[in-house]
Amino acid sequence: MLCFCLVSVASAQQLFTVKGVVFKKNSPTTIAYTSISNLNRKTEVLSDQLGGFNIQAAIGDSLLFNKSEYTTQVIVVLKYSDQSVYMQPVIHLDQVTIKDVSKKQMLNDVMTDYKRKGQYSSLSPSVGSVLSSPLNGLYELFGKGPEQARKFQKYTKEELERVEVAKRYNKPLIKKITNMPDEDLEDFMINFTPNVEDIRIWTDYDIIKYVQRSYDYFKNNRGTLKLQKLN
C-alpha cells in the first residue's frame, strides 16, 4: 500500500504540456495575448493571436489566467486533456468596475474545487484521524494533492490580505495626501506599505498621519532607502 501511494505521488508530479484555447465567455471569440501563470511552478506564458496556449504543468497544478478588461480566472489541472477556458469581460458602469465574481469568491471556489475533486478532505488532520485511518492520514499529511491545496490556501490568504490593504492604502490616496510625483509612488509603496494587521485597526486619520510621516522620512532618506531596496 505504501509503494502504491509513492507511485501515485510520483505520477502526480509528472510534468506534461497543457494545451488549450482562451475564449470570451458565452462567445466563440478567442482572446489573444492572455497571461497564463502556473502558480505551483512559477512559470508564465502568453496565449497566441488565436487564443491558443501551451504551458508545462502537473496534475493538481493551478493555472491563473489574467487579461486586461477580463475577470481573472483560475483553473486546476485535473486531467491530461486540452483545456477550454472562458473569461468574463469586465463591465464598466459610470466608471465603477463591476465583476460577476469577486476575487474572494473566485479563490474560495478553487479551494472548493480541490476538495470536491478529492484532492484533500482536511488540510490539518488531527492525531486521532491519522491513527484511526493511517493511509488517509498519511495522504493528508504528505500527499501531493493536499500539499498543493495548502500552497494555494497560503496564496489565497496572502492575496486577500493584499486586497484588504489596497482598499484603504493605494496610489490615488497617497497622491491625494502628499501630491507626490508619479515617479516616486512605486518606491514609496515598496518601502512604506503597512501590513494588514495595522490596516484593520487604523482609522482614516491614522492612515493619513502615517502617510505624512512616512513621506517626510522618504524625502529625507531616499538614497538610503534605494540602497536597502537593492540589497
N, C-alpha and C positions, 0 to 999 in steps of 0.2 A: 504493500500500500504506500509506503514511504517512497519507494522508487517511482511508483506511478505519479505521485504528487510532484516529485522532482522533474520528471519528464514533462508533465503538464506545464509547470512553471517555465521550463526551458523553452518549450514550444511557443508559449505565450509571449516570450521576449523576442522571438524571431522577427526581424525586420522584413518588410516587403513594400512594394510600391503601391500606394493607394492612388488610383486614378479616378477622375470624376469630372463633373461639369457643374458650374455655379449658375443658377437661374434666378431671375426675378420671380418672386413668389406669385403664384397664380398666373403665370405667363410663360410662353416658350422663349422669351427673350433671355439670352445669356448675358453674364456680367463679366466684362474683361478687366484684367489687372486687379483682381481681388487678392488681398493679402491672406495667405493661409499659413498659420503657425501651428507646429506640433508642440503643445505645452509641455509634454514629457521629455522631448528630445532637444528642445530649444532650437529648432530649425524653422526656417520660413521660406516660402516660395510665393510667386505671383501666378495667377491664372493667365492664360494667354488671351489673344484677341477674341477668341471664340468662347471664352469662359472655361476652357479645359485646364486641368492641373494634374501634376504628379508630385507626390511627396512620400518620403520614407516614413513608415510607422509600423507599430506592432499592435496586435490585438489588445484593446484596453486603453490605447493612447487617446488623448483628447485633442481634437483639431479645432482651432479658433479661426473663423472667417471674418475678416474686417474690411469694409469698404465705405468710403465717404458717401453719405446720403442713404446708407442702408443700416438696419439694425444688426449689431454683432450677433453672429451665430456660432454655437459650439456643438460639435457632434462627437460621439465616442465611437471609435473604430471597433466594431464587434464581429466583423466577418471579412473574409477575403473576397471582396467583390467591389465593383465600381460604385461610386457614390454620386448621387444627385442631390445637390444642396440648394435649398430655396431660401433666398434672403428677402426680408420685408423692407420695402422702401420706407424711409422716414417721412412722416407727414408734417409739413410746416403750416401752422395756423396762427396768423397775427404775430409772427416772429417767435412763437413758442414751439419748441420741438416736442412732438408727441410720438412716443414709441409704443407699438402694440404690446410689447412685453418689456417690463422693467429689467434692468441688469440683475437685480437681486433675484427676481423670479426666474430669469434665464439660468443663472448659476445654480439655483436650487433645483431646477428641472434636470440639469445634468447630473447632480448628485442622486436624484430620484431614479434617473435612468440607469446609473451604475448599480443601484440596489435592485431595481426591477429585473435587470438582466443577469442577476446572480453574481455580480462582482464582489459583493460582501453582504453580510447581514448585520454585523456590528463592527465598527472601526475601533472600539475599545472593549474587547471581550473580557469578561470577568474571570477570575481564577476558577470559580465554580463552573462556568460554562466550558472552560478548557478541560477541566477534569471530567466533566460529565460526557463530553464529546471530543476526545483528543484530536481526531482527524480534522473536524471542523475548526476546533480551536487553533490547531497549528496553521491551517489555511488562513484563518482570520489574522493571525499574528505575522505570518511570513509569506503568504501568497502574493502573487503579483497583482491580482485584482484589487484586494484591499489596500495594498501599498499605493497603487495608482489613485485609488479613491481618496486615501489620506492626503496625497500630494495635491490633488485637486481641491480637497476641502481646505487645505492651507492656502492655496492660491485664491479660493473664494473668499476666505476671511480677510486676506490682505487687500484684495480688490475692493470689497465692500467698505473696508476702512478707508481706503483712498477716496472712494466716492463720498463717504461721510465727511471727510476733511474738506474735499473740494467744494462741497455745498456752501461752506461758510468761510473758506480761505482759498481765494483764487486770484488770478491775474487781474480781472476787472476791479475787484475790491481793493487790491494793493495799489493799483494805478490810481484809483479814486482817492485813496488816503494820502499817498505820497507824491503823486504826479511824477512818478519815477520814469526815466527814459525806457522805451521799449527794450533797448538792447541790454538793460541791466536786470530785467524781470526774471529771466531764466536763472541767472546766477544767484539772485536774491532768494528765489524759491528753493533752489537746491540746498542753500545753507540755512534757511530760516523757516521751513515749513514745520509747523508743530505736529506732535503726534495726536492720534485720535483720542487718547485719554484726556489731553488738555482741551481739545475742541468740545468734548462732551460736557465739561464743567464751566467753560468760559462763557461769559456774557458777550454781547456785541461790543460793549465798551472795553472789555478785557482784550478782545481781538484787535481793536483799533489801537490801544495803547501798546500792545505787543508789536504790531507792525511799525508804529512810530519809533519805538525804542530800537527795534532791530534795524530799521533803515538808517538811523543815526550811527549805529555801530558799523553797518555795512559801508557807509560812505567813508568813515574814518579808518577802516581796516581792510579795504578792498584788496590791496596787494597781498596781504597775509591770507585772506580767505581763498584767493585764487591758487596760492601755493598749496594750501591744505586740500583743495579740490583735486589738484594734480597728483598729490601724494596718495 
